[in-house]
Amino acid sequence: MEFQVQDMTCGGCAGRITKAVMAVDAGAVLQIDVPSHNVKIASATEVQKFDAAIRAAGYTPVLKE
């Protein structure tokens, strides 16, 4: 799954998103590209759980189709 997170602007933001994603699934494979505001997550966990965790961390993820 892939999210666009426009309000992720720095490495600190990426760290908070990483922490939120890993709290949902510690085994998730995560790729974050801050300049393109892109977050890719490889996991069998439902998309909604990651969406909710990123929102709870203070960001606005938009699922890319």
PDB file of N, CA, C and O in Angstrom:
ATOM      1  N   MET A   1       0.846  -1.172   0.000  1.00  0.00           N
ATOM      2  CA  MET A   1       0.000   0.000   0.000  1.00  0.00           C
ATOM      3  C   MET A   1       0.889   1.232   0.000  1.00  0.00           C
ATOM      4  O   MET A   1       2.034   1.200   0.450  1.00  0.00           O
ATOM      5  N   GLU A   2       0.332   2.310  -0.514  1.00  0.00           N
ATOM      6  CA  GLU A   2       1.125   3.522  -0.653  1.00  0.00           C
ATOM      7  C   GLU A   2       0.266   4.723  -0.279  1.00  0.00           C
ATOM      8  O   GLU A   2      -0.876   4.848  -0.722  1.00  0.00           O
ATOM      9  N   PHE A   3       0.831   5.600   0.541  1.00  0.00           N
ATOM     10  CA  PHE A   3       0.138   6.803   0.969  1.00  0.00           C
ATOM     11  C   PHE A   3       0.901   8.037   0.509  1.00  0.00           C
ATOM     12  O   PHE A   3       2.131   8.043   0.452  1.00  0.00           O
ATOM     13  N   GLN A   4       0.150   9.075   0.183  1.00  0.00           N
ATOM     14  CA  GLN A   4       0.703  10.410  -0.035  1.00  0.00           C
ATOM     15  C   GLN A   4       0.430  11.167   1.265  1.00  0.00           C
ATOM     16  O   GLN A   4      -0.714  11.252   1.712  1.00  0.00           O
ATOM     17  N   VAL A   5       1.494  11.718   1.871  1.00  0.00           N
ATOM     18  CA  VAL A   5       1.345  12.429   3.143  1.00  0.00           C
ATOM     19  C   VAL A   5       1.952  13.821   2.963  1.00  0.00           C
ATOM     20  O   VAL A   5       3.122  14.046   3.271  1.00  0.00           O
ATOM     21  N   GLN A   6       1.136  14.749   2.457  1.00  0.00           N
ATOM     22  CA  GLN A   6       1.635  16.077   2.101  1.00  0.00           C
ATOM     23  C   GLN A   6       2.184  16.844   3.297  1.00  0.00           C
ATOM     24  O   GLN A   6       3.085  17.667   3.135  1.00  0.00           O
ATOM     25  N   ASP A   7       1.663  16.593   4.492  1.00  0.00           N
ATOM     26  CA  ASP A   7       2.133  17.332   5.661  1.00  0.00           C
ATOM     27  C   ASP A   7       3.332  16.673   6.349  1.00  0.00           C
ATOM     28  O   ASP A   7       3.693  17.064   7.459  1.00  0.00           O
ATOM     29  N   MET A   8       3.950  15.685   5.708  1.00  0.00           N
ATOM     30  CA  MET A   8       5.231  15.122   6.169  1.00  0.00           C
ATOM     31  C   MET A   8       6.327  15.937   5.486  1.00  0.00           C
ATOM     32  O   MET A   8       6.520  15.830   4.275  1.00  0.00           O
ATOM     33  N   THR A   9       7.042  16.749   6.262  1.00  0.00           N
ATOM     34  CA  THR A   9       7.968  17.706   5.654  1.00  0.00           C
ATOM     35  C   THR A   9       9.429  17.522   6.049  1.00  0.00           C
ATOM     36  O   THR A   9      10.299  18.191   5.492  1.00  0.00           O
ATOM     37  N   CYS A  10       9.719  16.629   6.998  1.00  0.00           N
ATOM     38  CA  CYS A  10      11.109  16.508   7.454  1.00  0.00           C
ATOM     39  C   CYS A  10      11.392  15.109   7.991  1.00  0.00           C
ATOM     40  O   CYS A  10      10.495  14.268   8.068  1.00  0.00           O
ATOM     41  N   GLY A  11      12.626  14.875   8.355  1.00  0.00           N
ATOM     42  CA  GLY A  11      13.016  13.589   8.915  1.00  0.00           C
ATOM     43  C   GLY A  11      12.310  13.293  10.226  1.00  0.00           C
ATOM     44  O   GLY A  11      12.024  12.134  10.528  1.00  0.00           O
ATOM     45  N   GLY A  12      12.025  14.326  11.007  1.00  0.00           N
ATOM     46  CA  GLY A  12      11.288  14.126  12.261  1.00  0.00           C
ATOM     47  C   GLY A  12       9.895  13.595  12.000  1.00  0.00           C
ATOM     48  O   GLY A  12       9.408  12.707  12.700  1.00  0.00           O
ATOM     49  N   CYS A  13       9.259  14.152  10.979  1.00  0.00           N
ATOM     50  CA  CYS A  13       7.935  13.665  10.574  1.00  0.00           C
ATOM     51  C   CYS A  13       8.017  12.195  10.174  1.00  0.00           C
ATOM     52  O   CYS A  13       7.194  11.379  10.589  1.00  0.00           O
ATOM     53  N   ALA A  14       9.019  11.869   9.366  1.00  0.00           N
ATOM     54  CA  ALA A  14       9.207  10.485   8.916  1.00  0.00           C
ATOM     55  C   ALA A  14       9.403   9.558  10.101  1.00  0.00           C
ATOM     56  O   ALA A  14       8.896   8.436  10.106  1.00  0.00           O
ATOM     57  N   GLY A  15      10.133  10.018  11.098  1.00  0.00           N
ATOM     58  CA  GLY A  15      10.356   9.208  12.301  1.00  0.00           C
ATOM     59  C   GLY A  15       9.065   8.944  13.060  1.00  0.00           C
ATOM     60  O   GLY A  15       8.834   7.830  13.530  1.00  0.00           O
ATOM     61  N   ARG A  16       8.221   9.967  13.180  1.00  0.00           N
ATOM     62  CA  ARG A  16       6.947   9.791  13.878  1.00  0.00           C
ATOM     63  C   ARG A  16       6.027   8.845  13.102  1.00  0.00           C
ATOM     64  O   ARG A  16       5.330   8.025  13.700  1.00  0.00           O
ATOM     65  N   ILE A  17       6.025   8.958  11.783  1.00  0.00           N
ATOM     66  CA  ILE A  17       5.208   8.060  10.965  1.00  0.00           C
ATOM     67  C   ILE A  17       5.737   6.632  11.065  1.00  0.00           C
ATOM     68  O   ILE A  17       4.958   5.684  11.166  1.00  0.00           O
ATOM     69  N   THR A  18       7.058   6.478  11.038  1.00  0.00           N
ATOM     70  CA  THR A  18       7.660   5.145  11.188  1.00  0.00           C
ATOM     71  C   THR A  18       7.232   4.522  12.511  1.00  0.00           C
ATOM     72  O   THR A  18       6.829   3.359  12.547  1.00  0.00           O
ATOM     73  N   LYS A  19       7.314   5.275  13.584  1.00  0.00           N
ATOM     74  CA  LYS A  19       6.930   4.773  14.907  1.00  0.00           C
ATOM     75  C   LYS A  19       5.463   4.344  14.915  1.00  0.00           C
ATOM     76  O   LYS A  19       5.124   3.298  15.467  1.00  0.00           O
ATOM     77  N   ALA A  20       4.592   5.155  14.300  1.00  0.00           N
ATOM     78  CA  ALA A  20       3.162   4.839  14.254  1.00  0.00           C
ATOM     79  C   ALA A  20       2.905   3.558  13.462  1.00  0.00           C
ATOM     80  O   ALA A  20       2.115   2.713  13.882  1.00  0.00           O
ATOM     81  N   VAL A  21       3.576   3.418  12.311  1.00  0.00           N
ATOM     82  CA  VAL A  21       3.394   2.228  11.473  1.00  0.00           C
ATOM     83  C   VAL A  21       3.899   0.988  12.204  1.00  0.00           C
ATOM     84  O   VAL A  21       3.236  -0.049  12.185  1.00  0.00           O
ATOM     85  N   MET A  22       5.046   1.078  12.838  1.00  0.00           N
ATOM     86  CA  MET A  22       5.620  -0.079  13.527  1.00  0.00           C
ATOM     87  C   MET A  22       4.795  -0.492  14.748  1.00  0.00           C
ATOM     88  O   MET A  22       4.828  -1.653  15.155  1.00  0.00           O
ATOM     89  N   ALA A  23       4.057   0.456  15.331  1.00  0.00           N
ATOM     90  CA  ALA A  23       3.166   0.124  16.445  1.00  0.00           C
ATOM     91  C   ALA A  23       1.999  -0.736  15.968  1.00  0.00           C
ATOM     92  O   ALA A  23       1.457  -1.535  16.732  1.00  0.00           O
ATOM     93  N   VAL A  24       1.611  -0.571  14.699  1.00  0.00           N
ATOM     94  CA  VAL A  24       0.531  -1.373  14.116  1.00  0.00           C
ATOM     95  C   VAL A  24       1.063  -2.749  13.721  1.00  0.00           C
ATOM     96  O   VAL A  24       0.424  -3.763  14.003  1.00  0.00           O
ATOM     97  N   ASP A  25       2.231  -2.791  13.069  1.00  0.00           N
ATOM     98  CA  ASP A  25       2.830  -4.051  12.605  1.00  0.00           C
ATOM     99  C   ASP A  25       4.346  -3.915  12.652  1.00  0.00           C
ATOM    100  O   ASP A  25       4.955  -3.299  11.777  1.00  0.00           O
ATOM    101  N   ALA A  26       4.949  -4.502  13.690  1.00  0.00           N
ATOM    102  CA  ALA A  26       6.399  -4.396  13.873  1.00  0.00           C
ATOM    103  C   ALA A  26       7.170  -5.062  12.739  1.00  0.00           C
ATOM    104  O   ALA A  26       8.358  -4.790  12.563  1.00  0.00           O
ATOM    105  N   GLY A  27       6.520  -5.924  11.971  1.00  0.00           N
ATOM    106  CA  GLY A  27       7.179  -6.614  10.871  1.00  0.00           C
ATOM    107  C   GLY A  27       6.974  -5.951   9.519  1.00  0.00           C
ATOM    108  O   GLY A  27       7.428  -6.469   8.498  1.00  0.00           O
ATOM    109  N   ALA A  28       6.297  -4.812   9.503  1.00  0.00           N
ATOM    110  CA  ALA A  28       6.024  -4.118   8.241  1.00  0.00           C
ATOM    111  C   ALA A  28       7.327  -3.643   7.610  1.00  0.00           C
ATOM    112  O   ALA A  28       8.262  -3.250   8.307  1.00  0.00           O
ATOM    113  N   VAL A  29       7.375  -3.683   6.285  1.00  0.00           N
ATOM    114  CA  VAL A  29       8.510  -3.137   5.540  1.00  0.00           C
ATOM    115  C   VAL A  29       8.072  -1.760   5.064  1.00  0.00           C
ATOM    116  O   VAL A  29       7.064  -1.613   4.374  1.00  0.00           O
ATOM    117  N   LEU A  30       8.852  -0.753   5.448  1.00  0.00           N
ATOM    118  CA  LEU A  30       8.454   0.627   5.242  1.00  0.00           C
ATOM    119  C   LEU A  30       9.479   1.362   4.397  1.00  0.00           C
ATOM    120  O   LEU A  30      10.683   1.235   4.621  1.00  0.00           O
ATOM    121  N   GLN A  31       9.001   2.133   3.422  1.00  0.00           N
ATOM    122  CA  GLN A  31       9.855   3.009   2.616  1.00  0.00           C
ATOM    123  C   GLN A  31       9.235   4.391   2.664  1.00  0.00           C
ATOM    124  O   GLN A  31       8.081   4.582   2.281  1.00  0.00           O
ATOM    125  N   ILE A  32      10.016   5.356   3.140  1.00  0.00           N
ATOM    126  CA  ILE A  32       9.528   6.726   3.230  1.00  0.00           C
ATOM    127  C   ILE A  32      10.426   7.624   2.391  1.00  0.00           C
ATOM    128  O   ILE A  32      11.651   7.585   2.508  1.00  0.00           O
ATOM    129  N   ASP A  33       9.797   8.433   1.542  1.00  0.00           N
ATOM    130  CA  ASP A  33      10.525   9.424   0.744  1.00  0.00           C
ATOM    131  C   ASP A  33       9.947  10.795   1.100  1.00  0.00           C
ATOM    132  O   ASP A  33       8.886  11.184   0.614  1.00  0.00           O
ATOM    133  N   VAL A  34      10.675  11.520   1.965  1.00  0.00           N
ATOM    134  CA  VAL A  34      10.176  12.809   2.446  1.00  0.00           C
ATOM    135  C   VAL A  34       9.973  13.818   1.310  1.00  0.00           C
ATOM    136  O   VAL A  34       8.912  14.441   1.255  1.00  0.00           O
ATOM    137  N   PRO A  35      10.948  14.010   0.392  1.00  0.00           N
ATOM    138  CA  PRO A  35      10.751  15.028  -0.651  1.00  0.00           C
ATOM    139  C   PRO A  35       9.489  14.813  -1.503  1.00  0.00           C
ATOM    140  O   PRO A  35       8.855  15.783  -1.918  1.00  0.00           O
ATOM    141  N   SER A  36       9.124  13.552  -1.765  1.00  0.00           N
ATOM    142  CA  SER A  36       7.919  13.290  -2.566  1.00  0.00           C
ATOM    143  C   SER A  36       6.693  13.031  -1.684  1.00  0.00           C
ATOM    144  O   SER A  36       5.605  12.775  -2.198  1.00  0.00           O
ATOM    145  N   HIS A  37       6.867  13.096  -0.348  1.00  0.00           N
ATOM    146  CA  HIS A  37       5.765  12.890   0.611  1.00  0.00           C
ATOM    147  C   HIS A  37       5.135  11.507   0.447  1.00  0.00           C
ATOM    148  O   HIS A  37       3.926  11.348   0.611  1.00  0.00           O
ATOM    149  N   ASN A  38       5.948  10.520   0.127  1.00  0.00           N
ATOM    150  CA  ASN A  38       5.462   9.181  -0.187  1.00  0.00           C
ATOM    151  C   ASN A  38       5.811   8.201   0.938  1.00  0.00           C
ATOM    152  O   ASN A  38       6.940   8.180   1.428  1.00  0.00           O
ATOM    153  N   VAL A  39       4.831   7.397   1.336  1.00  0.00           N
ATOM    154  CA  VAL A  39       5.027   6.360   2.351  1.00  0.00           C
ATOM    155  C   VAL A  39       4.523   5.044   1.772  1.00  0.00           C
ATOM    156  O   VAL A  39       3.336   4.903   1.478  1.00  0.00           O
ATOM    157  N   LYS A  40       5.432   4.078   1.609  1.00  0.00           N
ATOM    158  CA  LYS A  40       5.051   2.748   1.122  1.00  0.00           C
ATOM    159  C   LYS A  40       5.168   1.772   2.289  1.00  0.00           C
ATOM    160  O   LYS A  40       6.153   1.785   3.027  1.00  0.00           O
ATOM    161  N   ILE A  41       4.155   0.930   2.446  1.00  0.00           N
ATOM    162  CA  ILE A  41       4.118  -0.047   3.527  1.00  0.00           C
ATOM    163  C   ILE A  41       3.809  -1.415   2.937  1.00  0.00           C
ATOM    164  O   ILE A  41       2.811  -1.589   2.238  1.00  0.00           O
ATOM    165  N   ALA A  42       4.671  -2.384   3.223  1.00  0.00           N
ATOM    166  CA  ALA A  42       4.410  -3.773   2.838  1.00  0.00           C
ATOM    167  C   ALA A  42       4.005  -4.526   4.098  1.00  0.00           C
ATOM    168  O   ALA A  42       4.819  -4.738   4.996  1.00  0.00           O
ATOM    169  N   SER A  43       2.742  -4.928   4.153  1.00  0.00           N
ATOM    170  CA  SER A  43       2.204  -5.609   5.325  1.00  0.00           C
ATOM    171  C   SER A  43       0.887  -6.260   4.950  1.00  0.00           C
ATOM    172  O   SER A  43       0.213  -5.828   4.015  1.00  0.00           O
ATOM    173  N   ALA A  44       0.523  -7.307   5.688  1.00  0.00           N
ATOM    174  CA  ALA A  44      -0.765  -7.967   5.482  1.00  0.00           C
ATOM    175  C   ALA A  44      -1.865  -7.310   6.318  1.00  0.00           C
ATOM    176  O   ALA A  44      -3.036  -7.666   6.189  1.00  0.00           O
ATOM    177  N   THR A  45      -1.498  -6.362   7.167  1.00  0.00           N
ATOM    178  CA  THR A  45      -2.458  -5.660   8.010  1.00  0.00           C
ATOM    179  C   THR A  45      -3.330  -4.740   7.160  1.00  0.00           C
ATOM    180  O   THR A  45      -2.886  -4.226   6.133  1.00  0.00           O
ATOM    181  N   GLU A  46      -4.572  -4.538   7.595  1.00  0.00           N
ATOM    182  CA  GLU A  46      -5.521  -3.732   6.834  1.00  0.00           C
ATOM    183  C   GLU A  46      -5.042  -2.293   6.679  1.00  0.00           C
ATOM    184  O   GLU A  46      -4.434  -1.723   7.585  1.00  0.00           O
ATOM    185  N   VAL A  47      -5.324  -1.725   5.526  1.00  0.00           N
ATOM    186  CA  VAL A  47      -4.965  -0.342   5.203  1.00  0.00           C
ATOM    187  C   VAL A  47      -5.514   0.614   6.255  1.00  0.00           C
ATOM    188  O   VAL A  47      -4.822   1.547   6.664  1.00  0.00           O
ATOM    189  N   GLN A  48      -6.758   0.391   6.699  1.00  0.00           N
ATOM    190  CA  GLN A  48      -7.406   1.314   7.624  1.00  0.00           C
ATOM    191  C   GLN A  48      -6.620   1.471   8.929  1.00  0.00           C
ATOM    192  O   GLN A  48      -6.608   2.551   9.519  1.00  0.00           O
ATOM    193  N   LYS A  49      -5.968   0.405   9.375  1.00  0.00           N
ATOM    194  CA  LYS A  49      -5.209   0.487  10.635  1.00  0.00           C
ATOM    195  C   LYS A  49      -4.006   1.404  10.481  1.00  0.00           C
ATOM    196  O   LYS A  49      -3.690   2.173  11.389  1.00  0.00           O
ATOM    197  N   PHE A  50      -3.330   1.329   9.331  1.00  0.00           N
ATOM    198  CA  PHE A  50      -2.202   2.219   9.100  1.00  0.00           C
ATOM    199  C   PHE A  50      -2.671   3.659   8.906  1.00  0.00           C
ATOM    200  O   PHE A  50      -2.046   4.593   9.408  1.00  0.00           O
ATOM    201  N   ASP A  51      -3.766   3.832   8.181  1.00  0.00           N
ATOM    202  CA  ASP A  51      -4.336   5.158   7.976  1.00  0.00           C
ATOM    203  C   ASP A  51      -4.636   5.803   9.337  1.00  0.00           C
ATOM    204  O   ASP A  51      -4.273   6.954   9.577  1.00  0.00           O
ATOM    205  N   ALA A  52      -5.295   5.056  10.213  1.00  0.00           N
ATOM    206  CA  ALA A  52      -5.660   5.580  11.535  1.00  0.00           C
ATOM    207  C   ALA A  52      -4.415   5.899  12.369  1.00  0.00           C
ATOM    208  O   ALA A  52      -4.389   6.905  13.078  1.00  0.00           O
ATOM    209  N   ALA A  53      -3.395   5.061  12.291  1.00  0.00           N
ATOM    210  CA  ALA A  53      -2.176   5.286  13.080  1.00  0.00           C
ATOM    211  C   ALA A  53      -1.435   6.529  12.611  1.00  0.00           C
ATOM    212  O   ALA A  53      -0.935   7.303  13.427  1.00  0.00           O
ATOM    213  N   ILE A  54      -1.361   6.723  11.291  1.00  0.00           N
ATOM    214  CA  ILE A  54      -0.689   7.911  10.752  1.00  0.00           C
ATOM    215  C   ILE A  54      -1.473   9.161  11.123  1.00  0.00           C
ATOM    216  O   ILE A  54      -0.879  10.188  11.452  1.00  0.00           O
ATOM    217  N   ARG A  55      -2.788   9.087  11.074  1.00  0.00           N
ATOM    218  CA  ARG A  55      -3.622  10.231  11.478  1.00  0.00           C
ATOM    219  C   ARG A  55      -3.441  10.525  12.965  1.00  0.00           C
ATOM    220  O   ARG A  55      -3.359  11.687  13.363  1.00  0.00           O
ATOM    221  N   ALA A  56      -3.377   9.475  13.786  1.00  0.00           N
ATOM    222  CA  ALA A  56      -3.195   9.670  15.232  1.00  0.00           C
ATOM    223  C   ALA A  56      -1.845  10.321  15.533  1.00  0.00           C
ATOM    224  O   ALA A  56      -1.690  10.995  16.551  1.00  0.00           O
ATOM    225  N   ALA A  57      -0.865  10.116  14.640  1.00  0.00           N
ATOM    226  CA  ALA A  57       0.454  10.740  14.810  1.00  0.00           C
ATOM    227  C   ALA A  57       0.440  12.203  14.373  1.00  0.00           C
ATOM    228  O   ALA A  57       1.431  12.912  14.547  1.00  0.00           O
ATOM    229  N   GLY A  58      -0.689  12.662  13.802  1.00  0.00           N
ATOM    230  CA  GLY A  58      -0.830  14.064  13.456  1.00  0.00           C
ATOM    231  C   GLY A  58      -0.687  14.391  11.978  1.00  0.00           C
ATOM    232  O   GLY A  58      -0.485  15.550  11.615  1.00  0.00           O
ATOM    233  N   TYR A  59      -0.789  13.390  11.134  1.00  0.00           N
ATOM    234  CA  TYR A  59      -0.590  13.592   9.689  1.00  0.00           C
ATOM    235  C   TYR A  59      -1.849  13.224   8.915  1.00  0.00           C
ATOM    236  O   TYR A  59      -2.776  12.634   9.468  1.00  0.00           O
ATOM    237  N   THR A  60      -1.875  13.576   7.638  1.00  0.00           N
ATOM    238  CA  THR A  60      -3.057  13.370   6.809  1.00  0.00           C
ATOM    239  C   THR A  60      -2.703  12.472   5.621  1.00  0.00           C
ATOM    240  O   THR A  60      -2.366  12.971   4.548  1.00  0.00           O
ATOM    241  N   PRO A  61      -2.778  11.153   5.808  1.00  0.00           N
ATOM    242  CA  PRO A  61      -2.440  10.251   4.692  1.00  0.00           C
ATOM    243  C   PRO A  61      -3.582  10.150   3.686  1.00  0.00           C
ATOM    244  O   PRO A  61      -4.759  10.169   4.045  1.00  0.00           O
ATOM    245  N   VAL A  62      -3.196  10.042   2.408  1.00  0.00           N
ATOM    246  CA  VAL A  62      -4.164   9.798   1.345  1.00  0.00           C
ATOM    247  C   VAL A  62      -3.688   8.538   0.616  1.00  0.00           C
ATOM    248  O   VAL A  62      -2.582   8.509   0.077  1.00  0.00           O
ATOM    249  N   LEU A  63      -4.514   7.518   0.603  1.00  0.00           N
ATOM    250  CA  LEU A  63      -4.163   6.257  -0.054  1.00  0.00           C
ATOM    251  C   LEU A  63      -4.054   6.474  -1.548  1.00  0.00           C
ATOM    252  O   LEU A  63      -4.955   7.036  -2.172  1.00  0.00           O
ATOM    253  N   LYS A  64      -2.937   6.024  -2.125  1.00  0.00           N
ATOM    254  CA  LYS A  64      -2.743   6.123  -3.574  1.00  0.00           C
ATOM    255  C   LYS A  64      -3.259   4.835  -4.208  1.00  0.00           C
ATOM    256  O   LYS A  64      -2.955   3.739  -3.739  1.00  0.00           O
ATOM    257  N   GLU A  65      -4.026   4.973  -5.259  1.00  0.00           N
ATOM    258  CA  GLU A  65      -4.600   3.803  -5.942  1.00  0.00           C
ATOM    259  C   GLU A  65      -3.642   3.285  -6.987  1.00  0.00           C
ATOM    260  O   GLU A  65      -3.943   2.306  -7.669  1.00  0.00           O
TER     261      GLU A  65
END
